[in-house]
Amino acid sequence: MTIRVLLADDQALIRAGFKMIIDSEPGFEVVGEAADGREAVDLARTARADVVLMDIRMPRMDGLEATRRIGADDNLAGVRILVLTTFETDDNVVLALQAGASGFLGKGVAPADLLHAIRVVAGGEQLLSPRATRGLVSRFLTSLRPDADGALPALDLLTDREREVLVLVAHGLSNDDIAERLFVSPLTAKTHVNRAMTKLNVRDRAQLVVLAYQSGLVRQGDPLPDPPNR
């Protein structure tokens, strides 16, 4: 099945470079190019893209607002957004995750990593690597005010195991990492993640991370919890 990709960047040379990489790989196709956020929203509605590579800084409408509008459109519920950024420590990346993006990439990403990221997101997962996400999210989300009671009421809907899994997701662990740590199968780990997303009414793993930090469930500097005894 071909993965349909929409490119949104105001620099034509960057779009051309990404297009060459993507179109040269079997199973991928660039179905549209947008030079600003407004055009990206319009093309997302007409080009039937699976994944949008979204730059943050663009004229007329920036990538953050475009991401919010795509995420708010029920007809585009299946569209995944990867934010592109020159600086991976830019706090706009966190704002993009809050807006509904499924992850982020640095513009200097290697071709193989770009294709892998598109594949992961198109498959319904989120691009949240342990190394990049732990540092980035903990750095910027701690500037946001946690809920006064230390936890959002919605967290009460989670089972103890789902809260345990949410903490591990917030530390940047993949489903495979979680499965190994909790001595369960990757499918079971994915099921716990999906149930947590459903109960907390978030659309993807990225928003789970945001919620975990906003609620105070995870704070900057918290160590990774010890694995349970078998």
C-alpha positions as CSV (number, residue, x, y, z in Angstrom):
1,M,0.0,0.0,0.0
2,T,1.4,3.4,-1.0
3,I,2.0,6.0,1.7
4,R,0.8,9.4,0.4
5,V,2.8,12.3,1.6
6,L,2.1,16.1,1.6
7,L,5.0,18.5,1.9
8,A,4.5,21.8,3.6
9,D,7.5,24.1,3.6
10,D,8.0,27.7,2.2
11,Q,11.4,26.8,0.8
12,A,11.1,25.2,-2.6
13,L,14.6,23.7,-2.4
14,I,13.7,21.9,0.8
15,R,10.5,20.6,-0.7
16,A,12.4,19.4,-3.8
17,G,15.0,17.5,-1.7
18,F,12.3,15.7,0.4
19,K,10.3,15.0,-2.7
20,M,13.3,13.4,-4.5
21,I,14.0,11.2,-1.4
22,I,10.4,10.1,-0.9
23,D,9.4,9.5,-4.6
24,S,12.5,7.4,-5.1
25,E,11.4,4.9,-2.5
26,P,8.9,2.2,-3.5
27,G,5.7,2.4,-1.6
28,F,5.9,6.2,-1.1
29,E,4.4,9.0,-3.1
30,V,4.4,12.8,-2.7
31,V,0.8,13.9,-3.6
32,G,1.1,17.6,-3.0
33,E,3.3,20.5,-2.1
34,A,2.3,23.6,0.0
35,A,4.3,26.8,0.4
36,D,2.3,28.0,3.5
37,G,0.1,26.7,6.2
38,R,-3.2,27.8,4.6
39,E,-2.3,25.9,1.4
40,A,-1.3,22.9,3.5
41,V,-4.8,22.8,5.2
42,D,-6.5,23.0,1.8
43,L,-4.3,20.3,0.2
44,A,-4.8,18.0,3.2
45,R,-8.5,18.1,2.4
46,T,-8.1,17.4,-1.3
47,A,-4.9,15.4,-1.8
48,R,-5.9,12.5,0.5
49,A,-2.5,12.5,2.1
50,D,-1.7,10.0,4.9
51,V,1.2,12.0,6.3
52,V,2.0,15.8,6.2
53,L,5.6,16.9,6.7
54,M,4.9,20.3,8.2
55,D,7.3,23.2,8.6
56,I,6.7,25.5,11.6
57,R,7.7,28.9,10.2
58,M,5.7,29.7,7.0
59,P,4.0,32.8,5.7
60,R,0.2,33.5,5.8
61,M,-0.4,30.7,8.3
62,D,2.3,29.0,10.3
63,G,2.6,25.3,10.7
64,L,1.3,25.3,14.3
65,E,-2.0,26.8,13.3
66,A,-2.2,24.6,10.2
67,T,-1.6,21.6,12.5
68,R,-4.4,22.7,14.8
69,R,-6.9,23.1,11.9
70,I,-6.1,19.7,10.4
71,G,-6.4,18.1,13.8
72,A,-9.8,19.8,14.4
73,D,-11.3,18.6,11.1
74,D,-13.1,15.3,11.7
75,N,-12.8,14.6,7.9
76,L,-9.0,14.6,8.4
77,A,-8.9,12.3,11.4
78,G,-6.6,9.8,9.7
79,V,-4.0,12.4,8.6
80,R,-0.8,12.3,10.6
81,I,1.5,15.3,10.9
82,L,5.3,15.3,11.3
83,V,6.6,18.7,12.2
84,L,9.8,19.8,10.6
85,T,12.2,22.1,12.6
86,T,15.6,23.5,12.1
87,F,16.2,23.4,15.9
88,E,15.1,20.2,17.7
89,T,15.2,22.1,21.0
90,D,12.8,24.8,19.8
91,D,9.9,25.2,22.2
92,N,7.6,25.4,19.1
93,V,8.0,21.7,18.8
94,V,6.2,21.2,22.1
95,L,3.5,23.6,21.0
96,A,3.2,21.4,17.9
97,L,2.7,18.3,19.9
98,Q,0.0,20.1,21.9
99,A,-1.6,21.1,18.6
100,G,-1.9,17.4,17.6
101,A,1.3,16.6,15.7
102,S,2.4,13.0,15.9
103,G,6.0,13.8,16.2
104,F,8.9,15.9,14.9
105,L,12.0,15.7,12.7
106,G,15.0,17.9,12.3
107,K,15.5,19.2,8.8
108,G,18.9,17.6,8.7
109,V,17.4,14.2,9.1
110,A,19.1,11.4,7.1
111,P,17.1,10.0,4.2
112,A,16.7,6.6,5.7
113,D,15.5,8.1,9.0
114,L,13.0,10.3,7.1
115,L,11.5,7.3,5.4
116,H,11.4,5.3,8.6
117,A,9.6,8.2,10.4
118,I,7.0,8.5,7.7
119,R,6.5,4.8,7.8
120,V,6.1,4.7,11.6
121,V,3.6,7.6,11.7
122,A,1.6,6.3,8.7
123,G,1.3,3.0,10.6
124,G,-0.5,4.7,13.5
125,E,2.5,5.0,15.8
126,Q,4.2,8.2,17.0
127,L,7.7,9.4,16.4
128,L,8.9,9.9,19.9
129,S,12.5,8.6,20.3
130,P,13.6,8.1,23.9
131,R,16.7,10.3,23.6
132,A,15.2,13.3,21.8
133,T,11.8,13.3,23.4
134,R,12.8,12.9,27.1
135,G,15.1,15.9,26.9
136,L,12.8,18.1,24.7
137,V,9.5,17.5,26.4
138,S,10.9,17.6,30.0
139,R,12.7,20.8,29.3
140,F,9.7,22.7,27.9
141,L,6.6,21.1,29.5
142,T,7.9,21.9,33.0
143,S,7.4,25.6,32.2
144,L,3.7,24.8,32.0
145,R,1.7,24.9,35.2
146,P,0.6,21.5,36.4
147,D,-2.9,20.9,37.5
148,A,-3.4,22.4,41.0
149,D,-4.3,19.0,42.5
150,G,-1.2,17.4,41.0
151,A,-3.2,15.2,38.6
152,L,-5.9,15.8,36.0
153,P,-9.3,14.1,37.0
154,A,-9.2,12.1,33.8
155,L,-6.2,10.1,35.1
156,D,-8.5,8.5,37.6
157,L,-10.0,6.6,34.7
158,L,-6.8,4.7,34.2
159,T,-6.0,1.4,35.8
160,D,-2.7,1.1,37.8
161,R,-1.1,-0.7,34.9
162,E,-2.2,2.0,32.4
163,R,-0.8,4.7,34.7
164,E,2.4,2.7,34.9
165,V,2.5,2.5,31.1
166,L,1.8,6.2,30.8
167,V,4.8,7.1,32.9
168,L,7.0,4.9,30.7
169,V,5.6,6.5,27.5
170,A,6.4,9.9,29.0
171,H,10.0,8.8,29.5
172,G,10.2,8.0,25.8
173,L,10.0,4.3,25.9
174,S,8.7,2.5,22.8
175,N,6.1,-0.3,22.9
176,D,8.8,-2.8,22.6
177,D,10.8,-1.2,25.5
178,I,7.7,-1.1,27.7
179,A,6.9,-4.8,26.9
180,E,10.5,-5.8,27.9
181,R,10.4,-3.8,31.1
182,L,7.0,-5.1,32.2
183,F,7.5,-8.7,31.0
184,V,4.6,-8.5,28.6
185,S,4.2,-8.9,24.9
186,P,4.6,-5.8,22.6
187,L,0.9,-6.3,21.6
188,T,-0.1,-6.1,25.3
189,A,1.9,-3.0,25.7
190,K,0.4,-1.4,22.7
191,T,-3.1,-2.3,24.0
192,H,-2.4,-0.6,27.3
193,V,-1.2,2.5,25.4
194,N,-4.2,2.6,23.2
195,R,-6.6,2.1,26.1
196,A,-5.0,5.1,27.9
197,M,-5.3,7.2,24.8
198,T,-9.0,6.3,24.5
199,K,-9.8,7.0,28.2
200,L,-7.9,10.3,28.2
201,N,-9.4,11.3,24.8
202,V,-6.1,12.0,23.1
203,R,-5.4,11.2,19.5
204,D,-1.8,9.9,19.7
205,R,1.2,9.1,21.8
206,A,2.6,12.6,21.5
207,Q,-0.4,14.0,23.3
208,L,-0.1,11.3,26.0
209,V,3.4,12.6,26.8
210,V,2.1,16.2,27.0
211,L,-0.7,15.2,29.3
212,A,1.6,13.2,31.6
213,Y,3.8,16.3,32.1
214,Q,0.9,18.8,32.3
215,S,-0.9,16.7,35.0
216,G,2.3,16.4,37.1
217,L,2.3,12.6,36.8
218,V,5.8,13.0,35.4
219,R,8.2,15.9,36.3
220,Q,11.5,17.1,35.1
221,G,14.3,15.0,36.5
222,D,12.1,12.1,37.6
223,P,14.1,8.9,37.2
224,L,12.8,6.0,35.1
225,P,10.9,3.8,37.5
226,D,12.5,0.6,38.5
227,P,11.1,-2.5,36.7
228,P,8.8,-4.7,38.6
229,N,10.1,-8.0,40.1
230,R,9.1,-11.0,38.1
